[in-house]
Amino acid sequence: MPFYNGARSSFFSGVRPGAITNVNTLPNLQVWYDGSDIAQFNPTNPTNGSSITQWKDKSAFAHNASPSGGASVRPTYQTNVQNGLSVVRFDGSNDNLTINPATWAASLSGFTTFVVAKITNTTGTRTIIGNDQNGQKIYWNGTNFAVSSAGGIGTSTATADTTKFKIFGLIYNGTLTGNAARLVFRYDETNQTLTFTGTVGATTNASTNQIDLGWYSTGNSEYFAGDIAEVVYFSRTLNSGEIAGVEDYLSNKWAI
């Protein structure tokens, strides 16, 4: 699939074919967390540095994300962080958010996920987003960014920049043949070459019940250290024009 490589390499004005201004215009949007929208948090109207008890989903499905645990595991709302906009900060020790139940993420033949995030601590494994079956996952493995889904793990050569926000994209299409066709990782709006272990299956894990944000709820937890600005998740494989449109929206909004 052809993709536009580089946020402004050929389209420095920010206007590209398929550009959108609202991700809700695309079908099958399952999750949309927008850190810049103060109305999407509990407690309502959080102040700078205050902990949150829920990040509300702006999609039609209200798949809201909440911390798993007590007050000490709540990420915080941070104002004026990127392009004058607010984000959610994870401390890397125990902060987490969870969508539970998330059975809608099970047995999918396709999905597309985008996350705008900045990692600030690269010691050990750090999960940005994933599920309770070690799938639908974008994470830092201690050396490089990696992804996993449907039984396969793909490791990229992309390294971390702890000073900048990046757009992370994971595109899964179980109807195609071969690991590289089924699972595509995009970093900085560029397809990454992946080295695979295991086999990427035709559907996501049928036992999937939970989506994790900022951690991996099974195993050693893999807590994310850094800021997450926006998350969008579609329960289908977006085409190349739609991918370009979403990335354009995120790039313009967050000035990355």
C-alpha positions, 0 to 999 in steps of 0.5 A: 500500500502506498503511504505518504512518508514524512509529516511534511516532506512533500506536503509542508503546508499540512494539506494532503489528499484525504485530509480530515478534521474529525476522525468520527467521519470515518466508519468503525471508530471504536475509541477516540481519546483526545487529551486536548478536550477538557470535557472528556475527563473525570473529575470534570474540568481537571486542573494542571497536574491533577489525577484523572479517574476516567478518560472519556471516549469521544466515539459513539461507543463510550469505551471510557478508560479508567485506572485499574487500582487505587488513587496511586495509579492514576495518570495526570492531566497536564496543560499546555504541553504540546502545541498549547494543548493538554495531554495525559501523563504516565509516571512509568511506575504504576500509572495505567488506564484500561478499557474493560470489557473490550470484547469488541477487540476480539476475533477481528480480521482488521484494525487500525490504531494511532497514538500520539505520544512522547516517551520519556524513560526508555529503561526496560519495556514500556507499553503504549497501547495493547490488550490483555493477550499481548496483542494489538500492541505498540511498545518499547522493548528496551532497545527499539519500538516493536508491535505485536498482534494475532500471535506475531511480534514485529521488531523495528529499528526505530529508536526513541526520541525522549524530547518529541511527540511522535505519531505511532500507527499499527495497521492489521489486516488478517485477510492478507498473506504473510507477516509483513502484509498483515501487520504494518507499523508506522512511526513518524508517518513512515512504514517501518521494516519489521523483523518477525518472530511467530506468525501473525494470524488471521484474526485477533485473539478470541480471548481479548477482553481488555485494552490497556493504555500505558501498561500491559496488564498481564505479566510484568506490567511494562508501565509507560513513562511519558505523555499520551496526547490522543488515541484513535482505534478503528475496528477495521483496516483503513486504506492508504488514503484514510491513513494519510488523512488521520495522520494529517489530522494528528500532525496538524493538530499536535504540530508534529 
